[in-house]
Each structure stands twice: as structure tokens, then as C-alpha cells.
Amino acid sequence: MMVASETCRNAGATRGGVFALARSRVTAAMPVRTSELLRYRRAKPESEGVRVTSIRIELLNESHRAAVRALASDETLSHTAAPTPARDADIDQLLAHNAAGPRVVRTFAILDGALVVGTVTLKRLDAGDNSAELSYWVGTEYHRKGYAFGGAQLAVAYAFDELLVDYMHAHFLKVSNVGSLRVLQRLGFTKDPNKEDMKSEGRFAARFPDDYWTFVRLNRPADIAGAAKGYARRWDAYMTQYCGGRASCFELAEELMRQRLQGESLRVLDIGCGTGAFTARQLGIDGPQRHVTAIDGSATSLLIARHVIGTDPRVSFVQADITTDDWAAKLPPGSIDAAFIGWVTHEVPPGSLPRLYGNLARVLRPGGVLFNVDFMDALEPGFRGLADEYRRHRVTDEFRTYRARFESLPPIAAAKASELPARTTPSIYHAAATHVRHLHQAGFVEAEAIWRYIGFSMVMAVR
């Protein structure tokens, strides 16, 4: 099989494979959605010829069919790709693989803006060795313009960051496909020490009788920044599915903060910040500059959040147990303008909830606001059962599998080893009225449930 080549028309090829793409191998974790994960981009990819201004990959779909069929029908391209993917049946098969969900085949269109220039594939997703084999091709008119390298680079990033593969591999014709050697070397691939060169076979033996397949490999990088960001995206998508109306809840809290809080800068607490979703939103809001203190008891969550947020001087990350007084003792009284607690208080033991609200009342300034959104039980038993059933149907095994794989990565496993002691009490979904009562008792002048969804509520309190 031959991976994309500059000298050999940037064409990937299989021995009996479909769609002129190299045999490729990936362990997938979840179904991929075009709208969520697949629009990877490079601003200015390097090239030896014309510089391309924008490259992205997108899960191959019906809208790409005509362009792919036209590009892949080029007779010159077909010399180094087997079989030529000009038939609708071949494209149908790739689209079917893409629609089948995880652990099958992932084929992406390589695009410059809206222009389709080729494809890149990750295949054999059920191989079981958690590796991915890379293949790609671009149309003849797009050779030597950085498209092959750019598309391959984005696919490599996707495989490591989203699919969490341990290593990637590819093979190409040693003499006839020097262009692929250059592309793969630039990506960091090196000779696979476990595989010897293999004499070309079949139609490739007839066309390249003195050539050999060379096998190369790329191990997972030590840096997990990309994987951490990929996890945060998946976690956010999972929570959005599990907690219906989550985005609306964020937007409402942000709008009320804008209406009630004035000044050149705002000091915000993100209690139970998790992977940093609310903190990241705060940093992107126009208006008064936000300074966010993001607190979480999980070293793993904070590690991910630091990668998501980056080294932004407006954010301070703190690992702390919010059921104690320690975190609040480090903040001056009345020093905070707003606090947000997202899907956390159900983990707080009932006896510690008044302490948490008391500490928040101390650090919030007069007129400051608190938002607490969480699972909050309805008062009527029948509606509590309805909410439980609703949540149960929105849990996905795919995410559990993906999370287990992510947590096995060495840096994440090390972070988990330094976690605070695990909570031993069961989760309690207090009714919104219970939160309102505790907030009044803690010294908040006003408290009310201002947003509701089945099984979820957001309580707002004013200091």
C-alpha cells in the first residue's frame, strides 16, 4: 500500500482496499459529529510551492461526493491509487462506514475553505491494538501546495487527541514514493523497527518491479495538551446531552451578571470548575474584564482545565475541598463580585451545604450574585421519577469507554493518583426550595429558582 506522495501524484493506494486509500487502523472512542469535532484547521501550512491559507478536514459526507468523484477520476491519479474511487458504490461504502459510528472507518474530506482537494482516512478502527494507520490523497492540480501535509497533519492530531491512539503507522513505496517519505518525516514518523521492508505485490509489482514497501511509525507525543482539549470538548458535549438546556443556563447567568454588575473589572468564582467550560466562557465575554478564580477538588479536572484555558493571567486555579473553610479563608471578605456553582452541590454532604453557602456569603460583596445550577429534585414523587428516567436515557456507554481510555494516559493517571480523598456519602439532589432556605440562612438577602428544566434548576442569590 502506498501513502500520499508528491512524486507519485500524492495518491494513497491499497492492496485491494476501497476508495484508493491506504489500509488504516485506528481505535475509535465515540461517534464523530461534523458539527462538534471534525473541523480541524491549520492557519498557514508549510509547503514547498504555493502557500495555502486555510486547510481543514471534515467527516466525508454527501455534499463532498461530486468533488471527490471528479478528483479521483483523474487517470494520472489512478496510476498510483487502487482502485480509483470514481464509482458511486465506493463512495457509498465510505459514507456507510462514517455513519456506522465508532470502531469502523473514518474518512475525511481535505478542504481549503469550501473547496474539496482530497481525502484522508483512518481505517480498521476495530483492530484492537489502539493504533491508527494513515492514508491520504489529493487531486492532481493540488500537488506540491501543502495540502497533502496539511490534511495528514490534521488527521494525525485527530487520531491522537480525539481517538487517543497510542501510535500511528503507514507504509509507502521506498523508491517511487519519496514524496510520502518527506511528508511523513515532517510529521515525525520514523522507520518501524518491528517491520522489514516488503517487496511490492500485484499491480504495484508490475508497475514498480524493483520497489519495496517501507513501514513507518509515530508514537503518541508526551504532551497531552491536545488530548486534554479533546476530552474537554467531549465532556462538554456529553454534559450538554445529559443536562438538557445547559447552554441556556450558562447564557442566562451571564446575561444577569451583565445586568447587575458594573465596573471596569469583575472578580468571579467558578466553584467546581471541572474542565473549565464556564471559566472559558467568562474570558470570552465582552465588557468588564473578568478575573476568575477556578476551584475544584479534582487534580485531573484542573490539569485538563489548565490545558483548555492556557496561561491566561486572568485565571487562578485552586485545588480545594469546598466543604471546608480553607479555600474561603484565603479570599478577603467582600472581594468577589459573582460566583457560579455548576453541577456540584449534589456531591456536597447535607451537613456541609450551610457551610459552603456561609463561606460564599462572606467572600461575596454586598450586591454580589451567586448562581447554583444542579440536579434538583421536584417536590412531587411522580416528577422525581420522571426526571430520573429522563437522565438515565441520556447516559451513553460510549463516553464511559472513552473516559476510561483517557484516564489511562500516564499524565492523567498520575493526576488521579493525587486526588483528594473520595466522597463516601451518596449524592443528594436537594429541592430548589432547600437551597433557597440555606441561602437565606447564610445571609443572602434574596434567593430564588430562576431557571428550571426537567430534573435541573438554577437558583440565583443576591448578597
C-alpha positions in Angstrom: 0.0 0.0 0.0 1.2 3.5 -0.8 0.6 6.6 1.2 0.2 10.0 -0.4 3.2 11.1 -2.5 4.4 14.3 -4.1 6.3 12.5 -6.8 3.6 9.8 -7.2 0.7 12.2 -7.5 0.1 12.5 -3.8 -2.0 9.3 -4.1 -2.6 6.8 -1.4 -3.2 3.2 -2.5 -4.3 0.0 -1.1 -3.8 -3.6 -2.0 -7.4 -4.4 -2.5 -8.6 -1.5 -0.4 -11.6 0.7 -1.1 -11.5 4.2 -2.4 -7.8 4.5 -3.3 -6.9 4.9 0.3 -4.2 3.2 2.4 -5.2 0.4 4.8 -5.5 2.3 8.0 -6.0 1.4 11.6 -7.5 3.3 14.5 -9.1 2.6 17.8 -12.1 4.9 18.0 -13.8 6.1 21.1 -17.1 7.7 20.1 -19.2 8.6 17.1 -17.9 11.7 15.5 -20.1 14.6 14.7 -19.2 17.0 12.0 -20.7 19.9 14.0 -18.6 19.2 17.1 -15.2 17.7 16.5 -14.2 17.4 12.9 -13.4 20.9 11.7 -9.7 20.8 12.4 -7.9 23.7 10.8 -4.4 25.0 10.1 -3.8 28.7 9.5 -0.8 28.6 7.2 0.5 25.2 6.4 4.0 24.9 5.2 4.7 23.9 1.6 7.5 24.0 -1.0 5.3 25.7 -3.6 2.3 27.9 -3.2 1.2 28.6 0.4 -2.2 27.5 1.3 -4.1 29.9 3.6 -6.6 27.5 5.2 -6.8 23.7 5.5 -9.4 21.8 7.4 -10.7 18.2 7.5 -14.4 17.3 7.8 -16.0 14.0 8.0 -16.8 12.9 4.5 -20.5 13.4 3.7 -22.9 13.5 0.8 -22.0 17.1 0.0 -18.5 16.1 -0.9 -19.5 13.3 -3.3 -19.3 15.1 -6.6 -16.0 16.8 -5.9 -14.3 13.6 -4.7 -15.6 11.6 -7.7 -14.3 14.2 -10.1 -10.9 14.5 -8.5 -10.5 10.7 -8.1 -11.5 10.0 -11.7 -8.2 11.5 -12.9 -6.4 8.8 -14.9 -3.0 10.0 -13.8 -4.1 9.7 -10.2 -5.4 6.2 -10.8 -1.8 5.0 -11.7 -0.9 5.2 -8.0 -4.2 4.6 -6.3 -6.1 1.3 -6.4 -8.9 1.2 -7.1 -9.7 4.7 -8.3 -12.6 6.0 -6.1 -14.7 7.3 -9.0 -17.6 4.9 -8.6 -20.6 5.9 -6.6 -20.6 2.5 -5.0 -17.1 3.1 -3.5 -18.2 6.5 -2.1 -21.4 4.9 -0.7 -19.3 2.4 1.2 -17.2 5.1 2.8 -20.2 7.1 3.7 -21.7 4.0 5.2 -18.6 3.4 7.3 -18.7 7.0 8.5 -22.4 6.6 9.5 -21.7 3.3 11.4 -20.3 5.0 14.4 -17.1 4.2 16.3 -14.6 1.4 15.6 -15.2 1.2 11.9 -13.6 3.6 9.3 -13.2 7.4 9.4 -12.7 9.1 6.1 -12.4 12.9 5.9 -12.5 15.4 3.1 -9.5 17.7 3.0 -10.8 21.2 2.3 -9.4 24.6 1.6 -12.3 26.8 2.7 -15.3 25.1 0.9 -13.0 23.6 -1.8 -12.5 19.8 -1.6 -8.9 18.9 -2.6 -8.7 15.3 -1.5 -9.4 12.8 1.4 -7.6 11.3 4.4 -8.7 8.1 6.0 -8.2 6.3 9.4 -9.2 2.7 9.0 -9.6 -0.7 10.8 -10.8 1.0 13.9 -11.6 -2.3 15.5 -8.0 -3.7 15.1 -7.7 -3.9 18.9 -4.1 -2.6 19.2 -5.1 1.0 19.7 -3.1 2.2 16.7 -4.0 4.1 13.5 -2.7 3.7 10.0 -2.8 6.9 7.9 -3.5 7.3 4.2 -4.5 10.2 2.1 -4.5 11.6 -1.5 -5.1 15.0 -3.1 -6.2 15.9 -6.6 -3.5 16.3 -9.3 -3.9 20.1 -9.5 -3.4 20.5 -5.8 0.0 18.7 -5.6 3.0 20.5 -4.0 0.9 23.1 -2.4 0.9 21.8 1.2 -2.5 20.1 1.0 -1.1 16.6 1.5 1.0 17.5 4.5 -1.8 19.8 5.9 -4.5 17.2 5.7 -2.3 14.4 7.1 -1.2 16.6 9.9 -4.8 17.3 11.0 -5.7 13.6 10.8 -2.7 12.8 13.0 -3.8 15.4 15.5 -7.3 14.0 15.4 -6.2 10.4 15.9 -4.0 11.3 19.0 -6.3 14.0 20.5 -9.7 12.6 19.9 -9.3 8.9 19.3 -6.5 8.6 21.9 -4.5 6.1 19.9 -1.1 5.0 21.2 0.7 5.2 17.9 0.2 5.7 14.2 1.8 3.9 11.2 1.9 4.0 7.5 3.7 2.4 4.6 4.9 3.7 1.2 6.9 2.6 -1.8 10.6 3.2 -0.9 11.9 4.3 -4.3 8.8 5.5 -6.2 7.1 7.4 -3.3 9.8 9.7 -2.0 7.2 12.5 -1.6 5.4 10.4 1.1 8.7 9.9 2.9 9.2 13.7 3.1 5.6 14.3 4.3 5.8 11.5 6.9 9.2 12.6 8.1 7.9 16.1 8.6 5.1 14.7 10.7 7.6 12.8 12.9 7.2 9.3 11.5 10.3 7.1 11.7 11.2 3.6 10.4 9.1 0.9 12.2 11.7 -1.3 14.0 9.3 -4.2 14.1 8.7 -4.5 10.3 11.0 -5.3 7.5 10.7 -3.8 4.0 8.4 -5.9 1.8 8.6 -6.4 -2.0 5.8 -4.7 -3.9 3.0 -7.0 -4.9 0.2 -7.3 -7.5 -0.3 -4.4 -9.9 2.3 -2.4 -8.0 4.9 -5.1 -8.7 4.1 -4.8 -12.4 4.4 -1.0 -12.3 7.3 -0.8 -9.7 9.1 -4.2 -10.0 12.2 -3.1 -8.1 10.4 -1.3 -5.3 9.7 -2.2 -1.7 7.1 -1.2 0.9 8.6 0.7 3.8 6.8 0.8 7.1 7.0 3.8 9.4 5.6 4.6 12.8 4.8 7.6 15.0 4.3 7.2 18.8 1.9 9.3 20.9 3.6 12.5 22.0 4.3 13.0 25.7 2.4 16.4 25.6 -1.2 15.7 26.4 -2.5 19.3 25.7 -4.4 18.2 22.6 -5.9 15.1 24.3 -6.9 17.3 27.2 -8.7 19.7 25.0 -10.3 16.8 23.1 -11.5 15.4 26.4 -12.9 18.8 27.4 -14.8 19.0 24.1 -16.3 15.5 24.6 -17.1 16.2 28.2 -18.9 19.4 27.3 -20.8 17.6 24.5 -21.7 14.8 27.0 -22.9 17.2 29.6 -24.9 19.1 27.1 -26.7 15.9 26.1 -27.1 14.7 29.7 -28.1 18.1 31.2 -30.7 19.4 28.8 -30.7 23.2 28.5 -27.1 23.5 29.8 -26.1 26.2 27.3 -29.3 28.2 28.1 -28.4 28.1 31.8 -24.9 29.5 31.1 -26.3 32.2 28.9 -28.9 33.3 31.5 -26.3 33.5 34.2 -24.0 35.6 32.0 -26.8 37.9 31.0 -27.9 38.6 34.6 -24.3 39.2 35.6 -24.1 41.8 32.8 -27.3 43.5 34.0 -26.5 43.6 37.7 -22.7 44.1 37.9 -21.0 47.2 36.8 -17.3 48.3 36.9 -14.2 48.0 34.8 -13.4 44.5 36.1 -15.3 41.7 37.7 -13.9 39.1 40.2 -15.6 35.8 39.6 -15.5 32.4 41.4 -16.1 29.2 39.4 -16.8 26.7 42.1 -16.3 23.1 40.9 -14.8 24.4 37.6 -14.3 20.9 36.2 -12.7 21.1 32.7 -13.1 24.9 32.6 -16.2 25.4 30.5 -17.7 28.3 32.5 -14.3 29.9 33.1 -13.5 29.8 29.4 -16.9 31.4 28.6 -16.2 34.2 31.1 -12.9 35.1 29.5 -14.6 35.4 26.1 -17.3 37.8 27.2 -17.1 41.5 26.0 -17.4 44.2 28.6 -15.7 44.4 32.0 -12.6 42.3 32.2 -13.1 39.1 34.2 -10.7 37.8 36.8 -11.7 34.2 37.6 -10.7 32.0 40.5 -11.4 28.5 39.4 -11.7 26.0 42.2 -12.0 22.2 42.0 -11.2 19.3 44.2 -10.1 17.1 41.3 -6.4 17.4 40.2 -7.4 15.7 37.0 -10.1 18.2 36.2 -7.7 21.1 37.0 -5.0 19.6 34.7 -7.4 19.5 31.9 -8.7 23.0 32.6 -5.2 24.4 32.6 -4.7 23.0 29.1 -8.0 24.3 27.9 -7.5 27.8 29.3 -3.8 28.1 28.8 -1.5 30.5 30.6 -4.1 33.3 31.0 -3.1 35.8 33.7 -6.8 36.4 34.4 -7.3 32.9 35.8 -6.1 31.4 39.0 -6.6 27.6 39.5 -7.0 26.3 43.0 -7.4 22.7 44.2 -9.5 22.7 47.3 -12.3 20.9 49.1 -15.2 23.3 49.0 -16.8 21.6 52.0 -14.1 23.1 54.3 -13.3 26.7 55.2 -9.7 26.6 53.9 -10.4 27.9 50.3 -12.6 30.8 51.6 -10.1 31.8 54.3 -7.6 32.7 51.5 -10.1 35.3 50.0 -10.7 38.7 51.6 -14.2 39.3 52.8 -16.4 41.0 50.1 -13.7 40.5 47.4 -15.9 38.6 44.9 -18.5 40.1 42.5 -20.1 36.8 41.3 -19.9 33.1 41.9 -21.1 30.2 39.8 -21.5 26.6 41.0 -22.2 24.2 38.2 -23.5 20.7 38.9 -21.6 20.4 42.2 -23.8 20.7 45.2 -25.3 17.3 44.9 -21.9 16.0 45.8 -21.8 18.1 49.0 -22.8 16.3 52.2 -26.0 17.8 53.6 -24.3 19.0 56.7 -21.7 20.9 54.7 -24.1 22.8 52.5 -24.8 25.6 55.0 -21.0 26.0 55.5 -20.5 26.3 51.7 -23.2 29.0 51.4 -21.9 30.7 54.5 -18.4 30.9 53.0 -19.8 32.3 49.8 -21.8 34.9 51.7 -18.6 36.0 53.4 -16.5 36.4 50.2 -19.2 38.0 48.0 -19.5 41.8 48.2 -22.9 43.4 49.1 -24.9 43.2 45.9 -22.8 40.3 44.6 -24.6 37.4 42.9 -24.4 33.7 43.2 -25.7 31.1 40.7 -26.1 27.5 41.6 -27.3 25.1 38.8 -27.6 21.4 39.7 -29.8 18.4 39.8 -32.6 19.5 42.0 -35.5 17.2 42.8 -39.1 18.1 42.1 -41.4 18.2 45.2 -43.8 15.6 43.7 -42.6 12.0 43.8 -44.0 11.3 40.3 -42.0 14.1 38.8 -38.8 13.0 40.6 -39.2 9.6 39.0 -39.8 11.2 35.6 -36.5 13.2 36.0 -34.6 10.1 37.0 -35.9 8.3 33.9 -35.0 11.2 31.7 -31.4 11.3 32.9 -31.0 7.6 32.6 -31.9 7.5 28.9 -29.3 10.3 28.2 -26.3 8.4 29.6 -24.0 6.9 26.9 -21.7 3.9 27.3 -19.5 5.4 24.5 -18.4 8.3 26.8 -17.7 5.9 29.7 -15.4 3.9 27.5 -13.7 7.0 26.1 -13.2 8.4 29.6 -11.6 5.2 30.8 -9.2 5.3 27.9 -8.3 8.9 28.6 -7.8 8.3 32.3 -5.2 5.6 31.4 -2.9 8.1 29.7 0.2 8.4 32.0 -0.1 12.2 32.9 -3.9 11.8 33.7 -3.3 8.6 35.7 -0.6 10.5 37.7 -3.1 13.3 38.4 -5.7 10.9 39.5 -3.3 9.4 42.0 -3.0 12.9 43.7 -6.8 13.4 44.0 -8.3 14.5 47.3 -10.0 11.7 49.3 -13.1 10.4 47.5 -16.5 11.3 48.9 -18.1 8.4 50.7 -21.7 9.8 51.1 -24.3 9.3 48.3 -25.3 12.1 46.0 -28.3 14.0 47.2 -30.5 16.0 44.8 -31.9 18.7 47.1 -35.0 20.5 46.0 -34.6 24.1 44.9 -36.5 25.2 48.0 -33.9 23.6 50.2 -31.1 25.6 48.5 -33.2 28.8 48.8 -33.7 28.2 52.6 -30.0 27.6 53.2 -29.0 30.7 51.2 -31.3 32.9 53.2 -30.0 31.4 56.5 -26.4 32.2 55.3 -27.2 35.9 54.9 -28.2 36.3 51.2 -30.9 38.9 51.0 -32.7 37.3 48.0 -32.7 33.8 46.6 -35.0 32.2 44.1 -35.1 29.4 41.5 -34.9 31.4 38.2 -34.4 28.5 35.7 -35.9 25.1 35.5 -35.5 22.0 33.3 -36.7 18.5 33.9 -34.5 17.4 36.9 -32.4 20.5 36.9 -32.8 24.0 38.4 -30.7 27.2 38.8 -31.0 29.2 41.9 -29.8 32.8 42.0 -29.0 34.6 45.2 -28.1 38.2 45.9 -25.7 39.1 48.8 
